Amino acid sequence: MKILKLIGLAVVCAGLSSQVQAAPKLISAMGKAATTYSMFVVDTAKTLKAGFTVAQAKTALQTELDLNTSAPKLTACFVTGDLNITPVNCGNGAIQFRNADFYTYNIPSNIPVYPLSKALKSLFLETQGANFLSSSTNALGQIIPGDTTGRVVNIHFKQRVAQFGMLVDAGQVGAPSVSGIQFLVNRQTTPIQLLTGGIPTLVGVEDTAGFTDVTLITSGEIGSTTEARAWIADHFAFVPLAAF
């Protein structure tokens, strides 16, 4: 009997150990329960001139996004400016990018913007995000405008999530600004997700144990003169653990 109890205890401990050691994995698509954010700036002056309140314009924008039948279904994340705004907070804290890690970025990229209707196009500016600070000129030592290198990005979620992902622009064909991204979740790192210049790629992470924080670490090719470990991103998405 004692031997059987010991065997049973060993099986339970092995099961717990396997749960603890389960590693987060890379994903290239989000689950059906994902909420996907895209950032927009309201032009208050034009909105008021058009006879709307800011609240009415925001509601109209979200209604238009909800009517879109193509994937992903977008939820508006309203930010106060299209360049160098930090921190970025979407969904009343559903996704929180840490201050000075991540900035709004409205300079042309390879990520297409959402085709708003004529009625709303003049009232809103869709912006994206970047892991670097922008400036109008390249100062000494700056590989990218405003920074010497892209930053490590830390993200916090208000609720426990099972998946996080985003659409990433790695720079231009033949001259990428970053080689890959890996995720740090629950003190474990994923393999590096390789990126290709000129091709926006959805990169993401999944951990069935759930997580409230994730760190995005970038990698560049050794000896490269174009890779500053800098990226631009949009379509920030998560799947709550409860809905996974």
C-alpha positions as CSV (number, residue, x, y, z in Angstrom):
1,M,0.0,0.0,0.0
2,K,2.8,2.4,0.9
3,I,4.5,1.7,-2.4
4,L,1.2,2.5,-4.3
5,K,0.9,5.8,-2.4
6,L,4.4,6.7,-3.3
7,I,3.8,5.9,-7.0
8,G,0.6,7.9,-6.9
9,L,2.4,10.9,-5.3
10,A,5.2,10.6,-8.0
11,V,2.6,10.7,-10.8
12,V,0.9,13.8,-9.3
13,C,4.3,15.6,-8.9
14,A,5.2,14.7,-12.4
15,G,1.9,16.2,-13.7
16,L,2.5,19.4,-11.7
17,S,6.1,19.5,-13.0
18,S,5.0,19.2,-16.6
19,Q,2.5,22.0,-16.1
20,V,5.1,24.3,-14.6
21,Q,7.6,23.5,-17.4
22,A,5.2,24.0,-20.3
23,A,6.8,26.6,-22.5
24,P,5.1,29.5,-24.4
25,K,5.0,28.9,-28.1
26,L,5.0,31.2,-31.2
27,I,1.8,31.6,-33.2
28,S,1.1,33.1,-36.6
29,A,-2.7,33.5,-36.2
30,M,-5.0,34.6,-33.4
31,G,-7.9,32.6,-32.0
32,K,-11.5,33.4,-32.8
33,A,-12.0,35.1,-29.4
34,A,-9.3,37.7,-30.1
35,T,-9.9,41.5,-29.6
36,T,-7.7,43.4,-32.1
37,Y,-6.9,47.1,-31.6
38,S,-5.8,49.7,-34.2
39,M,-4.9,53.2,-33.1
40,F,-6.7,56.3,-34.2
41,V,-6.3,60.0,-33.5
42,V,-9.4,62.3,-33.5
43,D,-9.2,65.6,-35.3
44,T,-11.2,67.5,-32.8
45,A,-11.5,70.8,-34.8
46,K,-12.7,69.0,-38.0
47,T,-15.1,66.8,-35.9
48,L,-16.7,69.8,-34.3
49,K,-16.8,71.7,-37.6
50,A,-18.7,68.7,-39.1
51,G,-21.3,69.0,-36.4
52,F,-20.3,66.0,-34.3
53,T,-19.1,65.8,-30.7
54,V,-16.0,63.8,-30.2
55,A,-18.0,61.1,-28.5
56,Q,-20.4,60.8,-31.4
57,A,-17.5,60.6,-33.9
58,K,-15.8,57.8,-31.9
59,T,-19.1,55.9,-31.8
60,A,-19.5,56.3,-35.6
61,L,-16.0,55.1,-36.2
62,Q,-16.5,52.0,-34.1
63,T,-19.8,51.3,-35.8
64,E,-18.1,51.4,-39.2
65,L,-15.3,49.1,-38.0
66,D,-17.9,46.7,-36.6
67,L,-19.6,46.5,-40.1
68,N,-16.4,45.3,-41.7
69,T,-16.7,41.7,-42.7
70,S,-13.1,41.0,-43.4
71,A,-10.6,39.8,-40.8
72,P,-9.4,40.9,-38.4
73,K,-12.4,42.7,-36.8
74,L,-10.9,45.9,-35.4
75,T,-11.6,47.8,-32.2
76,A,-10.5,51.5,-32.1
77,C,-7.8,52.4,-29.7
78,F,-7.9,56.2,-29.3
79,V,-4.6,58.0,-28.7
80,T,-3.9,61.7,-28.3
81,G,-1.3,62.1,-31.1
82,D,0.1,60.4,-34.1
83,L,3.8,60.7,-33.3
84,N,5.9,59.9,-30.1
85,I,2.9,59.6,-27.8
86,T,3.7,57.3,-24.9
87,P,2.4,55.4,-23.0
88,V,-0.2,53.8,-25.2
89,N,-3.3,52.4,-23.5
90,C,-6.0,50.5,-25.4
91,G,-9.4,49.4,-24.1
92,N,-9.3,51.2,-20.7
93,G,-6.1,49.3,-19.8
94,A,-6.9,46.0,-21.6
95,I,-3.5,46.4,-23.3
96,Q,-1.0,48.8,-21.6
97,F,2.4,49.5,-23.3
98,R,4.9,50.7,-20.8
99,N,6.1,54.3,-20.9
100,A,9.1,55.1,-23.1
101,D,9.1,51.6,-24.6
102,F,6.6,52.1,-27.3
103,Y,5.4,55.2,-29.3
104,T,2.8,56.2,-31.8
105,Y,4.2,56.4,-35.3
106,N,2.6,58.0,-38.3
107,I,5.1,57.8,-41.1
108,P,4.4,55.6,-44.1
109,S,5.0,51.9,-43.5
110,N,4.3,48.6,-45.3
111,I,1.2,48.0,-43.1
112,P,-1.9,49.2,-44.9
113,V,-4.3,51.6,-43.1
114,Y,-8.0,50.8,-42.8
115,P,-10.1,52.3,-45.6
116,L,-12.4,54.6,-43.8
117,S,-15.5,56.0,-45.4
118,K,-15.3,59.5,-46.9
119,A,-17.5,60.8,-44.1
120,L,-15.0,59.7,-41.4
121,K,-11.7,59.8,-43.3
122,S,-11.3,63.6,-42.6
123,L,-12.1,63.2,-38.9
124,F,-9.7,60.5,-38.0
125,L,-6.0,59.7,-38.6
126,E,-5.0,56.1,-38.2
127,T,-1.6,55.7,-36.7
128,Q,0.7,52.8,-35.9
129,G,3.2,52.1,-33.2
130,A,7.0,51.7,-33.0
131,N,9.6,50.6,-30.5
132,F,11.6,53.7,-31.1
133,L,11.4,57.5,-30.6
134,S,11.1,59.5,-33.8
135,S,12.6,62.9,-34.8
136,S,12.8,64.9,-38.0
137,T,16.5,64.4,-38.5
138,N,19.2,61.8,-37.9
139,A,21.5,63.0,-35.1
140,L,25.0,61.6,-34.6
141,G,24.8,57.9,-33.6
142,Q,21.2,57.5,-34.6
143,I,20.7,54.6,-36.9
144,I,17.0,55.3,-37.0
145,P,15.5,58.9,-36.6
146,G,15.4,59.7,-32.9
147,D,17.1,56.6,-31.4
148,T,20.3,54.6,-31.6
149,T,18.4,51.3,-31.6
150,G,14.9,49.9,-31.1
151,R,13.8,49.4,-27.6
152,V,12.7,46.3,-25.6
153,V,8.9,46.6,-25.2
154,N,7.0,45.6,-22.1
155,I,3.2,45.1,-22.3
156,H,0.7,44.5,-19.4
157,F,-2.8,43.1,-19.7
158,K,-5.7,44.0,-17.3
159,Q,-6.8,40.4,-17.4
160,R,-5.0,37.1,-17.8
161,V,-4.6,36.2,-21.5
162,A,-3.7,33.1,-23.4
163,Q,-2.5,34.7,-26.6
164,F,-1.0,38.0,-27.8
165,G,-0.1,39.0,-31.3
166,M,0.5,42.0,-33.6
167,L,1.2,42.8,-37.2
168,V,4.8,43.8,-37.6
169,D,6.6,45.7,-40.3
170,A,10.3,44.8,-40.3
171,G,11.5,47.5,-42.8
172,Q,12.2,47.6,-46.5
173,V,13.0,44.8,-48.9
174,G,16.7,44.2,-48.9
175,A,17.3,46.5,-46.0
176,P,15.3,45.2,-43.0
177,S,15.4,47.1,-39.7
178,V,15.1,44.0,-37.6
179,S,15.7,40.3,-38.1
180,G,13.3,38.8,-35.6
181,I,11.3,39.1,-32.4
182,Q,11.0,36.7,-29.4
183,F,8.7,36.9,-26.4
184,L,9.4,36.6,-22.7
185,V,6.4,35.1,-20.9
186,N,6.2,33.7,-17.4
187,R,10.1,33.9,-17.2
188,Q,10.5,31.7,-20.3
189,T,11.5,32.9,-23.8
190,T,10.1,31.6,-27.1
191,P,12.3,30.9,-30.1
192,I,13.0,33.9,-32.4
193,Q,10.2,34.6,-34.9
194,L,12.1,35.6,-38.1
195,L,10.9,38.6,-40.1
196,T,11.4,39.7,-43.7
197,G,11.7,43.3,-44.8
198,G,8.8,44.5,-46.9
199,I,6.4,41.8,-45.7
200,P,4.2,42.7,-42.7
201,T,4.0,39.6,-40.5
202,L,1.7,38.6,-37.7
203,V,3.9,37.5,-34.8
204,G,2.4,36.2,-31.6
205,V,2.8,34.1,-28.5
206,E,0.6,31.6,-26.7
207,D,0.8,30.2,-23.2
208,T,-2.1,28.0,-22.0
209,A,-1.2,28.8,-18.4
210,G,-2.1,32.4,-19.1
211,F,-0.1,35.6,-18.5
212,T,-0.6,39.3,-17.7
213,D,2.8,40.5,-18.9
214,V,4.9,40.0,-22.0
215,T,8.3,41.4,-23.1
216,L,9.2,41.8,-26.7
217,I,12.9,41.4,-27.5
218,T,14.3,42.1,-30.9
219,S,17.3,40.7,-32.7
220,G,19.4,42.0,-35.6
221,E,21.8,40.3,-37.9
222,I,25.4,40.7,-36.7
223,G,27.4,43.1,-38.8
224,S,24.3,44.6,-40.5
225,T,24.4,48.3,-41.2
226,T,20.7,48.6,-41.7
227,E,19.3,46.7,-38.8
228,A,18.6,48.8,-35.8
229,R,16.3,46.3,-34.1
230,A,13.5,48.7,-34.9
231,W,9.9,47.7,-35.9
232,I,6.5,49.3,-36.6
233,A,3.3,47.5,-35.7
234,D,-0.5,47.5,-35.8
235,H,-3.4,45.2,-35.1
236,F,-2.5,44.5,-31.4
237,A,-4.6,41.5,-30.4
238,F,-5.2,39.3,-27.4
239,V,-7.3,36.3,-26.4
240,P,-8.5,36.2,-22.8
241,L,-7.6,33.0,-21.0
242,A,-11.2,32.7,-19.9
243,A,-12.2,32.6,-23.6
244,F,-9.4,30.3,-24.8
